[in-house]
Amino acid sequence: MAVTSQCSSDGQELTIRVQGRFDFSTHREFRDAIQNCPRKPQRYVVDLRSTEYMDSSALGMLLLLREEAGGDSQAVSLRNANPEIRQVLTISNFQKMFVLD
């Protein structure tokens, strides 16, 4: 499975991990991962440590996640992106909409 998720024990944070290619083929898994907590989390973390490739559909999925989180830029963090992925995020001005760690 390319996308896994884990809800914190208190249900306040959802961590989504994307492994390999983050593209249209992962759309369903990513959408399902967003719904993994029994109640809506206060914070979302997308761990890109194992992500090797990201395309425009992945950017769209991240925007959908942001919308799900309520549009609050502090509620969604994108973490551990490699230099190539970070460059895609920066060129797309995602640092203005997400926390890039």
C-alpha positions as CSV (number, residue, x, y, z in Angstrom):
1,M,0.0,0.0,0.0
2,A,1.4,3.4,-1.0
3,V,-0.6,5.4,1.5
4,T,-1.0,4.6,5.1
5,S,-2.4,6.6,8.0
6,Q,-2.5,6.6,11.7
7,C,-4.8,8.5,14.1
8,S,-3.2,9.6,17.4
9,S,-4.6,8.0,20.5
10,D,-6.5,11.1,21.5
11,G,-7.9,11.5,17.9
12,Q,-6.5,15.0,17.6
13,E,-3.9,14.3,14.9
14,L,-3.9,12.2,11.7
15,T,-0.6,11.3,10.1
16,I,-0.7,10.2,6.5
17,R,2.4,8.6,5.0
18,V,2.9,8.4,1.2
19,Q,5.4,5.9,-0.1
20,G,6.8,5.9,-3.6
21,R,4.8,7.8,-6.3
22,F,2.3,10.4,-5.1
23,D,0.1,10.7,-8.2
24,F,-3.4,10.0,-9.5
25,S,-3.0,6.3,-8.8
26,T,-2.9,7.0,-5.1
27,H,-6.1,9.1,-5.1
28,R,-8.4,6.6,-3.6
29,E,-5.9,5.5,-0.9
30,F,-5.2,9.1,0.0
31,R,-8.9,9.9,0.2
32,D,-9.6,6.9,2.4
33,A,-6.6,7.8,4.6
34,I,-8.1,11.2,5.3
35,Q,-11.2,9.4,6.8
36,N,-9.1,7.2,9.1
37,C,-10.0,8.9,12.4
38,P,-13.3,8.2,14.2
39,R,-13.8,12.0,14.5
40,K,-12.3,15.0,12.6
41,P,-8.8,15.6,13.8
42,Q,-7.5,19.1,14.7
43,R,-4.2,18.6,13.0
44,Y,-3.1,16.7,9.9
45,V,0.5,15.7,9.0
46,V,1.5,14.4,5.6
47,D,4.9,12.5,6.0
48,L,6.6,12.6,2.6
49,R,9.8,10.9,3.8
50,S,9.3,8.0,1.5
51,T,7.8,9.9,-1.4
52,E,9.9,9.7,-4.5
53,Y,7.7,11.5,-7.0
54,M,4.8,14.0,-6.9
55,D,2.7,15.3,-9.7
56,S,-0.1,17.9,-10.1
57,S,-2.8,15.5,-9.0
58,A,-0.9,15.0,-5.7
59,L,-0.9,18.8,-5.3
60,G,-4.7,18.7,-5.9
61,M,-5.1,16.0,-3.2
62,L,-3.2,18.1,-0.7
63,L,-5.5,21.0,-1.5
64,L,-8.5,18.8,-0.9
65,L,-6.9,17.8,2.5
66,R,-6.5,21.4,3.3
67,E,-10.1,22.0,2.6
68,E,-11.1,19.0,4.7
69,A,-9.0,20.5,7.6
70,G,-11.0,23.7,7.3
71,G,-8.6,25.8,5.2
72,D,-6.5,26.7,8.2
73,S,-2.8,26.6,7.1
74,Q,-1.7,25.7,10.7
75,A,-3.8,22.6,10.6
76,V,-1.9,20.8,7.8
77,S,1.9,20.1,8.0
78,L,3.9,18.6,5.1
79,R,7.0,17.0,6.6
80,N,10.2,15.3,5.5
81,A,10.0,16.2,1.8
82,N,13.2,15.4,-0.2
83,P,14.8,18.4,-2.0
84,E,13.0,17.6,-5.3
85,I,9.5,17.3,-3.7
86,R,10.2,20.5,-1.6
87,Q,11.0,22.3,-4.8
88,V,7.7,21.2,-6.4
89,L,5.9,22.4,-3.2
90,T,7.8,25.7,-3.2
91,I,7.3,26.5,-6.9
92,S,3.6,25.8,-6.3
93,N,3.6,28.3,-3.4
94,F,2.4,25.6,-1.0
95,Q,4.6,27.2,1.8
96,K,1.9,29.9,1.9
97,M,-0.9,27.4,2.5
98,F,0.8,24.6,4.5
99,V,3.5,24.3,7.2
100,L,6.5,22.8,5.5
101,D,8.7,21.0,8.0
